[in-house]
């Protein structure tokens, strides 16, 4: 199901927040799938070359480690598309000695978004190296 305009805006704000944060940290080759930034390269897992996705953000940290970051809104935290992306991005990060990270809203309604995400990633058997949220 396509995102609503407000969900797209929330998603893009999360991606921009992380691009700016990583830029301030001195990370290099920052690519973000939002207007005004270079789009990240397509990612696929070597075992499933037909299943390809564009991550929301990629970069290299100060040690040169490749980072794949995916932003999710409350509406997409547990859906099947997110599951497939997380699975591919996790495998890609592992294969390339990188990290898989995500950025999500702080809250989804009255629930803690980290708790919601953790319930999904545990069920899927997918490790996320870092979960970022906006500060209050």
C-alpha positions in Angstrom: 0.0 0.0 0.0 1.5 3.4 -1.0 2.3 5.9 1.8 0.1 8.9 2.4 1.5 12.4 1.8 2.1 12.9 5.5 3.8 9.5 5.8 6.1 10.4 2.9 6.9 13.7 4.6 7.6 12.0 7.9 9.8 9.4 6.2 11.8 12.0 4.3 12.3 14.1 7.4 13.8 11.0 9.2 16.1 10.4 6.2 17.2 14.0 6.1 17.8 14.1 9.9 20.1 11.1 9.6 21.9 12.4 6.5 22.6 15.7 8.3 23.6 13.9 11.5 26.1 11.6 9.7 27.5 14.6 7.8 28.1 16.4 11.1 29.9 13.3 12.4 32.2 13.5 9.4 30.9 10.4 7.6 31.7 10.1 3.9 30.0 9.2 0.6 26.5 10.0 2.1 23.8 9.1 -0.3 20.2 9.6 0.5 17.0 8.8 -1.4 15.5 12.2 -0.9 15.5 15.4 -3.1 18.8 17.2 -3.2 21.0 14.2 -2.4 22.7 11.5 -4.6 20.5 8.4 -4.6 22.1 5.3 -3.0 23.0 2.4 -5.2 20.7 -0.5 -5.6 21.3 -3.3 -3.1 20.8 -7.0 -3.6 21.9 -10.1 -1.7 24.2 -12.4 -3.7 21.9 -15.3 -3.1 18.9 -13.5 -4.5 20.1 -11.2 -7.3 16.6 -10.6 -8.6 15.4 -9.1 -5.4 16.8 -5.5 -5.4 16.0 -2.5 -3.3 17.3 1.1 -2.9 18.1 1.8 0.7 17.0 5.2 2.1 20.6 6.1 3.0 24.1 4.7 2.6 27.5 6.1 3.8 30.8 5.2 5.3 31.6 6.0 8.9 34.9 7.5 10.1 36.5 4.0 10.1 35.4 3.4 6.5 32.7 0.9 7.5 29.8 0.8 5.1 26.4 1.7 6.6 23.0 0.9 5.2 20.2 2.8 6.8 16.4 2.4 6.3 13.8 4.8 7.6 10.4 3.5 8.5 7.2 5.3 9.5 4.8 3.8 12.1 2.6 2.7 9.2 5.4 0.5 7.7 7.2 -0.8 10.7 5.8 -4.4 10.5 4.7 -4.8 6.9 6.0 -7.4 4.5 7.8 -4.9 2.3 9.8 -3.7 5.3 10.5 -7.3 6.2 12.0 -8.0 2.8 14.0 -4.9 2.7 15.4 -5.5 6.2 16.3 -9.1 5.2 18.2 -8.0 2.1 19.9 -5.0 3.7 21.0 -7.1 6.7 22.5 -9.8 4.4 24.2 -7.1 2.3 25.7 -5.5 5.3 26.9 -8.8 6.6 28.4 -9.8 3.3 30.2 -6.5 3.0 31.5 -6.1 6.5 29.0 -3.2 7.1 26.3 -2.2 9.5 22.5 -2.2 9.0 20.8 0.6 10.9 17.3 2.1 10.9 15.6 5.3 11.9 12.0 5.4 13.2 9.7 7.9 14.9 10.0 8.0 18.7 6.4 7.0 19.2 3.6 5.3 17.3 0.5 6.5 18.9 1.0 5.9 22.6 3.5 3.1 22.0 7.2 3.2 22.0 8.4 2.7 18.4 11.6 0.9 19.4 9.5 -1.7 21.3 7.3 -2.2 18.2 10.2 -2.5 15.9 12.0 -5.0 18.2 8.9 -7.2 18.2 9.0 -7.4 14.4 12.7 -7.9 14.0 12.8 -10.6 16.7 9.9 -12.4 14.9 11.7 -12.0 11.6 15.1 -13.1 13.0 16.8 -9.9 11.8 19.4 -8.0 13.8 19.5 -4.2 13.4 22.8 -2.8 14.6 21.5 0.7 15.5 18.0 2.1 15.9 17.9 5.9 15.7 14.9 8.1 16.8 14.4 11.8 16.8 15.2 13.4 20.2 12.2 14.8 22.0 
